[in-house]
Amino acid sequence: MPHKLFFSEITLMASYSSYISETTATLGYIKRGQINCSGLITHRFGLDEIGDAIKLTAEAKHSLKVVVVSDKEVT
């Protein structure tokens, strides 16, 4: 799969809009259960489904946040 990304000249880019201190504080709130963000992740995919995840993200019609996780984390 990585060679398809490379040779197709696809760029994966992470985005953020906060300082590290804000991210650290927010992660603490989430860890302590003070913020429930489970509704923000609308789709979960295993590594073997990464193509479907990319397609869904590109279409972006019915997804808010798409996450690719190791196969044992998909629920």
C-alpha positions in Angstrom: 0.0 0.0 0.0 2.7 2.6 0.8 4.1 2.3 -2.7 0.6 3.2 -4.1 0.6 6.4 -2.1 4.1 7.3 -3.2 3.7 6.6 -6.9 0.3 8.2 -7.0 1.8 11.3 -5.5 -0.8 11.4 -2.8 0.0 13.7 0.1 -1.3 12.9 3.6 -1.3 16.0 5.8 -2.1 16.2 9.4 -3.6 19.4 10.6 -3.8 21.2 13.9 -4.8 24.6 15.2 -3.5 24.8 18.7 -0.4 25.1 20.8 1.1 22.0 22.4 0.1 23.2 25.8 -3.6 23.5 24.7 -3.4 20.0 23.1 -1.9 18.6 26.3 -4.6 20.2 28.5 -7.4 18.9 26.2 -6.0 15.4 26.2 -6.0 15.5 30.0 -9.7 16.5 30.0 -10.6 13.7 27.6 -8.5 11.2 29.6 -10.3 12.2 32.9 -13.7 12.0 31.2 -14.4 15.7 31.4 -14.9 15.9 27.7 -16.7 13.2 25.7 -15.5 13.4 22.1 -16.7 10.0 21.0 -19.4 11.6 18.8 -16.7 13.4 16.8 -15.3 10.1 15.3 -17.9 9.0 12.8 -16.0 6.1 11.2 -13.3 3.6 12.2 -11.3 1.5 9.8 -8.7 -1.2 10.2 -5.4 -1.0 8.4 -6.7 -3.4 5.8 -9.5 -1.0 5.0 -7.4 2.1 4.5 -8.5 2.5 0.9 -12.1 2.7 2.0 -11.2 5.2 4.7 -9.4 7.5 2.1 -12.3 7.2 -0.3 -14.8 8.1 2.4 -12.7 11.1 3.6 -12.3 12.3 0.0 -16.1 12.2 -0.6 -16.7 13.8 2.9 -20.5 13.7 2.6 -21.4 11.7 5.7 -18.2 11.8 7.8 -16.9 14.1 10.4 -13.7 12.4 11.5 -12.4 9.1 10.0 -9.8 7.2 12.0 -7.6 4.3 10.8 -6.5 2.1 13.8 -4.7 -1.2 14.2 -7.1 -4.1 13.5 -7.5 -5.0 17.2 -8.8 -1.5 18.0 -11.7 -1.5 15.5 -15.0 -1.7 17.2 
